[in-house]
Amino acid sequence: MSVLNRRIRGFRLVDVIALGLLVLLIMSVYLAKTIASRERAEIASVERQIASERAQIRLLEAEVAHLEQPSRIEHLSTTYLEMGPVDVARETTADSLAALAPPKPAPAPPAAPRLDAVP
């Protein structure tokens, strides 16, 4: 008797094996489809988060541009810090900066060796 013609409860063994493989194939396709839909949902969530972050970046860049306006900074410096433009008489050149620097202190003389030290 051949394995292909052997019968189990009225079904050929080949038919039982084929049915088992078919069920296994159906289950694997279902599992793959479920995993793919979860990943698709996760990708969509990440893409929404990226879009939200990009919108937040654009908003922050606009706020920085507003805060860096020279007229605004000038108004704040004159109002709160009482600062103004530099007077022409106080301007200097790069060559005269060395003369404006405070003098360096003289180096301290080296310490004398101690005589009470025993080798």
Residue frames relative to the residue before (quaternion, step in Angstrom):
aa qw qx qy qz dx dy dz
M 1.0000 0.0000 0.0000 0.0000 0.00 0.00 0.00
S 0.3737 -0.7445 0.5207 0.1869 3.58 -0.88 1.00
V 0.5903 -0.5757 0.4329 0.3644 3.56 -1.22 0.57
L 0.6505 0.5310 -0.3182 0.4400 3.57 1.05 -0.70
N 0.7297 0.4092 -0.2345 0.4951 3.60 1.10 -0.59
R 0.4661 0.6852 -0.4458 0.3384 3.60 1.21 -0.13
R 0.2133 -0.7991 0.5555 0.0857 3.56 -0.92 0.92
I 0.1016 -0.7501 0.6510 0.0570 3.53 -1.18 0.80
R 0.8320 -0.1402 0.0245 0.5361 3.56 -0.54 1.31
G 0.7642 -0.3978 0.1876 0.4718 3.54 0.89 0.88
F 0.6710 0.4359 -0.3038 0.5172 3.64 1.25 -0.02
R 0.4833 -0.6414 0.5005 0.3232 3.54 -1.07 0.68
L 0.6037 -0.5850 0.4079 0.3563 3.58 -1.09 0.69
V 0.6158 0.5432 -0.3405 0.4581 3.60 1.05 -0.74
D 0.6537 0.5101 -0.3158 0.4613 3.60 0.97 -0.82
V 0.6449 0.5145 -0.3194 0.4662 3.61 1.00 -0.80
I 0.6594 0.4944 -0.3054 0.4769 3.59 0.95 -0.88
A 0.6496 0.5111 -0.3179 0.4644 3.60 0.94 -0.84
L 0.6430 0.5082 -0.3234 0.4730 3.60 0.98 -0.79
G 0.6410 0.5220 -0.3171 0.4648 3.59 0.99 -0.81
L 0.6625 0.4923 -0.3006 0.4779 3.58 0.98 -0.85
L 0.6276 0.5348 -0.3289 0.4604 3.57 1.05 -0.77
V 0.6512 0.4973 -0.3079 0.4835 3.60 0.95 -0.86
L 0.6474 0.5151 -0.3109 0.4678 3.58 0.98 -0.85
L 0.6484 0.5116 -0.3080 0.4722 3.58 1.00 -0.82
I 0.6471 0.5132 -0.3162 0.4668 3.59 0.95 -0.86
M 0.6675 0.4980 -0.3025 0.4635 3.59 0.92 -0.87
S 0.6644 0.4987 -0.3159 0.4584 3.61 0.97 -0.80
V 0.6319 0.5114 -0.3325 0.4782 3.60 1.05 -0.73
Y 0.6434 0.5142 -0.3194 0.4687 3.59 0.96 -0.83
L 0.6579 0.5047 -0.3044 0.4688 3.59 0.94 -0.87
A 0.6556 0.5038 -0.3100 0.4693 3.60 0.92 -0.86
K 0.6527 0.5102 -0.3105 0.4661 3.58 1.00 -0.83
T 0.6439 0.5160 -0.3179 0.4669 3.60 1.00 -0.80
I 0.6570 0.4976 -0.3077 0.4754 3.59 0.94 -0.88
A 0.6546 0.5158 -0.3130 0.4556 3.59 0.95 -0.85
S 0.6642 0.4901 -0.3221 0.4636 3.61 0.94 -0.76
R 0.6166 0.5250 -0.3497 0.4710 3.62 1.07 -0.63
E 0.6707 0.4886 -0.2980 0.4718 3.56 0.93 -0.88
R 0.6196 0.5367 -0.3383 0.4620 3.58 1.05 -0.74
A 0.6526 0.4998 -0.3077 0.4792 3.58 1.00 -0.82
E 0.6501 0.5065 -0.3188 0.4682 3.58 1.00 -0.78
I 0.6345 0.5196 -0.3236 0.4720 3.59 1.00 -0.80
A 0.6477 0.5073 -0.3218 0.4686 3.60 0.93 -0.82
S 0.6383 0.5222 -0.3229 0.4644 3.59 1.01 -0.78
V 0.6629 0.4915 -0.3051 0.4753 3.59 0.93 -0.85
E 0.6445 0.5155 -0.3245 0.4621 3.60 1.00 -0.77
R 0.6305 0.5074 -0.3358 0.4820 3.60 1.04 -0.70
Q 0.6437 0.5170 -0.3185 0.4657 3.56 0.99 -0.80
I 0.6362 0.5186 -0.3252 0.4697 3.60 1.00 -0.81
A 0.6507 0.5064 -0.3183 0.4678 3.59 0.93 -0.84
S 0.6455 0.5132 -0.3168 0.4685 3.57 0.99 -0.80
E 0.6579 0.5012 -0.3073 0.4707 3.59 0.95 -0.85
R 0.6378 0.5174 -0.3323 0.4638 3.61 0.99 -0.75
A 0.6390 0.5071 -0.3269 0.4771 3.58 1.00 -0.77
Q 0.6384 0.5168 -0.3184 0.4733 3.59 1.02 -0.79
I 0.6376 0.5211 -0.3244 0.4656 3.60 1.01 -0.79
R 0.6494 0.5080 -0.3193 0.4672 3.59 0.94 -0.86
L 0.6434 0.5188 -0.3172 0.4650 3.57 1.00 -0.81
L 0.6802 0.4811 -0.2929 0.4691 3.59 0.91 -0.86
E 0.6286 0.5211 -0.3393 0.4670 3.60 1.04 -0.70
A 0.6381 0.5080 -0.3255 0.4783 3.58 1.03 -0.74
E 0.6461 0.5125 -0.3217 0.4652 3.59 1.00 -0.77
V 0.6401 0.5092 -0.3253 0.4745 3.60 0.99 -0.80
A 0.6370 0.5213 -0.3324 0.4604 3.60 0.95 -0.82
H 0.6494 0.5030 -0.3185 0.4730 3.59 1.01 -0.76
L 0.7019 0.4799 -0.2753 0.4486 3.57 0.88 -0.94
E 0.6992 0.4671 -0.2713 0.4683 3.60 1.14 -0.53
Q 0.3755 0.7304 -0.4989 0.2768 3.61 1.18 0.17
P 0.4936 -0.6921 0.4349 0.2971 3.60 -0.73 1.02
S 0.6446 0.5213 -0.3434 0.4413 3.61 0.94 -0.74
R 0.6392 0.5164 -0.3267 0.4669 3.59 1.03 -0.73
I 0.6635 0.4976 -0.3036 0.4690 3.58 0.92 -0.92
E 0.6387 0.5159 -0.3287 0.4668 3.59 0.99 -0.79
H 0.6467 0.5130 -0.3242 0.4621 3.60 0.93 -0.84
L 0.6729 0.4916 -0.3029 0.4624 3.61 0.90 -0.87
S 0.6695 0.5008 -0.3159 0.4485 3.59 0.95 -0.82
T 0.6858 0.4537 -0.3035 0.4814 3.60 0.97 -0.67
T 0.6804 0.4997 -0.3004 0.4439 3.59 0.99 -0.75
Y 0.8225 0.2832 -0.1282 0.4764 3.59 0.67 -1.04
L 0.7659 0.3473 -0.1918 0.5059 3.60 1.04 -0.69
E 0.3146 -0.7729 0.4814 0.2681 3.57 1.34 -0.18
M 0.3710 0.7009 -0.5083 0.3359 3.54 0.95 0.94
G 0.0606 -0.7880 0.6119 0.0303 3.54 -1.19 0.56
P 0.7124 -0.4008 0.3144 0.4826 3.56 -1.24 -0.13
V 0.5465 -0.6103 0.4627 0.3388 3.56 -1.20 0.59
D 0.4644 -0.6679 0.5111 0.2774 3.56 -0.99 0.91
V 0.5831 -0.6089 0.4103 0.3478 3.58 -1.03 0.77
A 0.6385 0.5377 -0.3345 0.4375 3.59 1.03 -0.71
R 0.6980 0.4691 -0.2736 0.4669 3.63 1.13 -0.49
E 0.5029 0.6468 -0.4346 0.3741 3.59 1.22 -0.06
T 0.1080 -0.7882 0.6043 0.0450 3.57 -1.18 0.60
T 0.4419 -0.6643 0.5298 0.2877 3.55 -1.31 0.18
A 0.6663 -0.5045 0.3630 0.4120 3.56 -1.26 0.25
D 0.6368 0.5474 -0.3313 0.4302 3.62 1.07 -0.70
S 0.7342 0.4266 -0.2448 0.4680 3.58 1.01 -0.70
L 0.4218 0.7161 -0.4656 0.3042 3.62 1.20 0.11
A 0.6185 0.5527 -0.3549 0.4313 3.61 1.02 -0.72
A 0.6520 0.5118 -0.3210 0.4582 3.60 1.01 -0.70
L 0.6650 0.5079 -0.3030 0.4560 3.60 1.14 -0.57
A 0.5595 0.6216 -0.3907 0.3845 3.60 1.19 -0.44
P 0.5072 -0.6387 0.4653 0.3441 3.61 -1.00 0.69
P 0.5515 -0.6202 0.4248 0.3616 3.62 -1.04 0.65
K 0.4814 -0.6549 0.5035 0.2930 3.54 -1.16 0.68
P 0.4751 -0.6599 0.4784 0.3316 3.62 -0.97 0.69
A 0.5536 -0.6103 0.4516 0.3422 3.56 -1.15 0.68
P 0.5080 -0.6494 0.4570 0.3336 3.60 -0.98 0.74
A 0.5176 -0.6403 0.4725 0.3145 3.58 -1.08 0.72
P 0.5164 -0.6340 0.4586 0.3479 3.62 -1.03 0.69
P 0.5738 -0.5977 0.4141 0.3770 3.60 -1.08 0.61
A 0.5212 -0.6454 0.4604 0.3160 3.55 -1.08 0.71
A 0.4688 -0.6696 0.5040 0.2790 3.57 -1.09 0.84
P 0.5336 -0.6288 0.4427 0.3519 3.62 -0.99 0.66
R 0.4636 -0.6762 0.4986 0.2816 3.59 -1.07 0.69
L 0.3634 -0.7537 0.5128 0.1920 3.53 -0.95 0.91
D 0.6576 0.5396 -0.3133 0.4223 3.57 1.13 -0.52
A 0.5082 0.6419 -0.4295 0.3811 3.61 1.24 -0.02
V 0.2101 -0.7806 0.5811 0.0937 3.58 -0.81 1.02
P 0.3674 -0.7566 0.4901 0.2287 3.58 -0.76 0.98
